[in-house]
Amino acid sequence: MDSSMYYDWQEILALVFFLVCWIGYARYAEHEDRIDKSLLAVTNRYRTQWMHEMLKRDNRSVDAIMIGNLQRSITFFASTTMFIVAGLMTMLSYHDRVNAIVGVIPFAKQSNGFFWEMKIFVLIIIFIYAFFKYTWSLRQYNYANIFIAACPAHHEHIEEHGHLALRGGYLISNAARHFNNGLRAYYFALAALAWFIHPYLFMAATALVVRVIYRREYSSGTLRNLTNK
């Protein structure tokens, strides 16, 4: 078998492994049997409690400040993502220069033109996905600001407060979920950088990212602290 064809299959195998890990982990994380055990699920309960406390206050400036702080961090990631996409587009013309740099690494495998462009476009797609997640999260926090402003005073329509708290909690929890998905895309994009060195290193980096994300979402010290375990 021609060696170039062998390496081509290495590249394809690495990409398939990457997609299976990312999509598989995303489905696992959202599975109803696991969702109550995750860091996101625990903090969602705190978000619902936040909405209960918000409805007890007449002056809700602290809630608006909280939403504003969350929006600023998301805006930073969204704008940074666009700069990254622009930088990646320029990388399409640096094939020979990067191959010369990678070539000094003993175990590195240089990419031909087609796979070089494929790797760049995979990274571009990842960051575009992250951008859509960040901007949708940002819009939902905007809606949460409107929701908070529209809520009745703490002494009015008390019988509706429980329902309103659940609706507000779901709104900001969904915003947090999309922000979390955007951050997860960043983690997997970092793993994809190893693809420029060798497909097998890319697979190892992908497996490491899955392990790191799982530990942080399901067995971190922060999760134990929030659940008092």
C-alpha positions in Angstrom: 0.0 0.0 0.0 1.2 3.5 -0.8 2.5 5.3 2.3 0.6 8.5 1.4 -2.7 6.6 1.3 -1.8 5.1 4.7 -1.3 8.5 6.2 -4.5 9.7 4.5 -6.4 7.0 6.4 -4.7 8.1 9.6 -6.0 11.6 9.1 -9.6 10.4 8.4 -9.5 8.0 11.4 -8.4 10.9 13.6 -11.2 13.1 12.4 -13.8 10.4 12.9 -12.5 9.7 16.4 -12.7 13.4 17.2 -16.3 13.7 16.0 -17.4 10.6 17.8 -15.8 11.8 21.1 -17.3 15.3 20.9 -20.8 14.3 19.7 -20.8 11.3 22.0 -19.8 13.3 25.1 -22.4 16.0 24.3 -25.2 13.4 24.1 -23.9 11.7 27.3 -23.8 15.0 29.2 -27.4 15.8 28.2 -28.8 12.3 29.0 -31.5 12.6 31.6 -29.9 9.9 33.8 -26.7 12.1 34.1 -28.0 15.6 33.8 -28.9 15.9 37.5 -25.4 14.9 38.5 -23.5 17.5 36.5 -22.1 20.9 37.5 -24.4 22.6 35.1 -27.5 20.9 36.6 -26.5 21.8 40.2 -25.9 25.5 39.3 -29.2 25.5 37.4 -30.9 24.8 40.8 -29.0 27.8 42.2 -30.3 29.9 39.2 -33.9 29.0 40.0 -33.3 29.9 43.6 -31.9 33.2 42.4 -35.1 33.9 40.6 -37.1 33.1 43.7 -35.0 35.6 45.7 -35.3 38.1 42.9 -39.1 38.1 43.1 -38.9 38.9 46.8 -37.1 42.2 46.1 -38.6 45.5 44.9 -35.2 46.9 44.0 -33.7 44.5 41.4 -30.6 46.4 40.5 -28.4 43.6 41.9 -30.0 41.2 39.5 -29.5 43.5 36.5 -25.8 43.8 37.6 -25.5 40.1 37.7 -26.9 39.6 34.3 -24.6 42.4 33.0 -21.5 40.7 34.4 -22.5 37.4 32.7 -23.1 39.2 29.4 -19.6 40.9 29.5 -17.8 37.5 29.8 -19.8 36.1 26.9 -19.2 39.2 24.8 -15.5 38.8 25.3 -15.6 35.2 24.1 -17.8 36.0 21.1 -15.6 38.8 19.9 -12.4 36.8 20.5 -13.9 33.9 18.5 -14.4 36.2 15.5 -10.7 37.2 15.7 -9.7 33.6 15.8 -11.8 32.8 12.7 -10.2 35.7 10.8 -6.8 34.5 11.8 -7.5 30.9 10.7 -8.6 32.2 7.3 -5.2 33.7 6.8 -3.5 30.5 7.9 -4.7 28.8 4.6 -1.8 30.5 2.8 0.9 29.5 5.3 1.0 25.8 4.5 4.7 25.6 3.5 5.8 27.8 6.3 4.0 25.8 9.0 5.2 22.5 7.5 8.8 23.8 7.8 8.2 24.5 11.5 6.4 21.2 12.2 9.1 19.3 10.2 11.7 19.9 13.0 9.6 17.8 15.4 10.9 14.2 15.2 7.6 12.4 15.1 5.6 15.0 13.3 3.8 14.2 10.0 3.6 17.0 7.4 0.2 17.5 5.7 -0.3 17.8 2.0 -2.4 20.7 0.6 -5.8 19.0 0.9 -5.4 17.8 4.5 -3.9 21.1 5.5 -7.0 23.0 4.3 -9.3 20.4 5.8 -7.7 20.9 9.2 -8.0 24.6 9.0 -11.6 24.4 7.9 -12.4 22.0 10.8 -11.0 24.6 13.2 -13.0 27.3 11.5 -16.2 25.3 11.7 -15.6 24.6 15.4 -15.1 28.3 16.2 -18.1 29.3 14.1 -20.2 26.8 16.1 -18.8 28.4 19.3 -19.7 31.9 18.0 -23.3 30.9 17.4 -23.5 29.3 20.9 -22.1 32.5 22.5 -24.3 34.9 20.7 -27.4 32.8 21.4 -26.5 32.7 25.1 -26.0 36.5 25.0 -29.4 37.0 23.5 -31.0 34.9 26.1 -29.4 36.9 28.9 -30.8 40.0 27.1 -34.2 38.3 27.3 -33.6 37.5 31.0 -33.0 41.2 31.6 -36.4 42.0 30.0 -38.0 39.2 32.0 -36.7 40.5 35.3 -37.9 44.1 34.5 -41.3 42.7 33.6 -41.8 40.7 36.8 -44.4 42.1 39.2 -43.4 43.7 42.5 -42.8 41.3 45.4 -46.2 42.0 47.0 -48.2 41.6 43.8 -49.5 38.4 42.2 -47.7 36.3 44.9 -49.5 33.1 43.7 -47.6 33.4 40.4 -44.2 33.8 41.9 -43.3 30.1 41.9 -44.2 29.8 38.2 -42.3 32.9 37.3 -39.2 31.7 39.2 -39.3 28.5 37.2 -39.6 30.3 33.9 -36.8 32.7 34.8 -34.6 29.9 36.0 -35.1 28.0 32.8 -34.3 31.0 30.7 -30.9 31.8 32.3 -30.2 28.1 32.7 -30.6 27.6 29.0 -28.3 30.6 28.4 -25.7 29.0 30.6 -26.1 25.7 28.7 -25.3 27.3 25.4 -22.4 29.2 26.9 -21.1 25.9 28.3 -21.3 24.3 24.9 -19.3 27.2 23.4 -16.6 26.6 26.1 -16.6 22.9 25.3 -16.0 23.8 21.6 -12.9 25.8 22.7 -11.6 22.7 24.6 -12.0 20.5 21.6 -10.4 23.1 19.3 -7.3 23.0 21.5 -7.2 19.3 21.0 -7.5 19.8 17.2 -4.3 21.9 17.3 -2.4 18.6 17.9 -3.7 17.4 14.5 -1.1 19.6 12.8 1.6 17.6 14.4 0.3 14.0 14.1 -3.1 12.4 13.8 -2.4 10.0 16.7 -1.4 12.9 18.9 -4.7 14.5 17.9 -6.6 11.4 19.0 -4.7 11.4 22.3 -5.4 15.1 22.9 -9.1 14.5 22.2 -9.2 11.7 24.7 -7.5 13.9 27.2 -9.9 16.7 26.7 -12.9 14.4 27.2 -11.3 13.2 30.5 -10.7 16.8 31.7 -14.2 18.0 30.8 -15.8 14.9 32.4 -13.8 15.4 35.6 -14.7 19.1 35.8 -18.4 18.5 35.2 -19.0 15.4 37.2 -16.3 15.0 39.9 -14.7 18.3 40.5 -14.1 19.9 43.9 -16.4 22.7 42.9 -19.3 20.3 42.3 -18.7 18.6 45.7 -18.7 22.0 47.3 -21.9 23.1 45.7 -23.7 19.9 46.6 -22.2 19.9 50.1 -20.6 16.4 49.6 
